[in-house]
Each structure stands twice: as structure tokens, then as C-alpha cells.
């Protein structure tokens, strides 16, 4: 099965729920839908698939990936907490 086509796995769904619930809890002032969507994107950054692409395809070493992903997570949460949330297409 190709890496991008892994199907749904109950264990992965459960891990995703734990991670997204934790991240969303870090953004209490964000509307629940925005907090969830941001958390899902961050969950993707924490996935082995994302790590694979960043290290193998794009050539970043693991330490650099950890630094950048940590910065992205901190930046997105801080930005969301400051009230700068994802826009809808109508807002663009």
C-alpha cells in the first residue's frame, strides 16, 4: 500500500483524537472548530508520514525537523491565542 494511502486505523484515530484534544485545549479562546482544524494540521506535522517527507524527500536532518516543527506548533498556537485564526474563503 502506498505511503499516502494507508486507510483508517482505529489506533491512529485514537492517537489523533488524544493529540488534537490536547492541542485544542492549549487554545481555549479559539472557537472549537478553528482549534480542531489547527490541531489536525499540527497532528499531521507530528505524523511519521510528514517526518518521512521532511527528512527523506526534502533532506532536513531530524534535529532540524524537530526545531522547525516545534517553532510551527508554538507559532500557530500563539497566533490563534492572539485571535488571528483561519479565515473562510469569504474573508479572503
N, C-alpha and C positions, 0 to 999 in steps of 0.2 A: 504494500500500500504506500503510495507517495506520502512524503512528509506532510504536505499541505492537506491531505485528505485522510485524516485519522479517525473521523467519525466521533460520535459522542460516547463517552466513557463515564459511568456513574461516579467513579472515584475522582476523575478530573473535574466533573461538575461539582462535586462536594468541595474539592480543594478551591475551585474558583469561587464558590459561594463564601467560604471562610475568608479568602483574601479580599474579595470585593466588599464584604461586610466590614472587615477591619479598616480598609482604606476609606470607605464611605463614612465610617464613624469618625475619622480624622477630619472630616469636612462637615461639621454639624450645621453650619449656617447655609450650606448649599442645598438647593431643592433636591429631594430624593432622586428624581430622575437624572439630574445632572451629576450628582455624586455617584450614582450607579454607573453611568456611562463613562465617566472619568476613571472609575475604579476598574472597569472592564478593559479599558485601554492600558492602564498600568499593569493589570494582570497579564496582558499579552506581552508587555515588555519583560515580565518576570518568567515567561514561559521558556521551556527548553528550545522550542522552535525559533523564538526570537533570538535567544542566545546563540543558537547554531548559525543563523544568518549573520549576526553581527561579528562572530568570530571567524567562521569558515568562509563565508561569502564576501564579507567586507573587510576582513583582515585585522579587526581590532583584537588586541590581546585581552584576556579575561579580566585583568586588573582594570584596564581602561573601560571595558564594558561596565564593570561594577561601579566605577566612578561616574560615568555618564548616566547610567540608569538611576543611580541614587540621586543625582542632580535633577533629572527629569521628574522623578517622583516628588522630591521636595518642592521643585518649582511649580508643578501642577497643583499640588495641594495648597501651597501658599497663595498662588494666583486665584484659585477657587475660593479660598477663605477670604480673600480681599474683595470678592464679589465679581471678579472677571470670569464669567462662566461661558460655556459653549453657546454659540449663537445658533438660531434657527436660520434656515435659508431666507426666510422673510426679513431677517435682521441684516443680511449682507447687503 
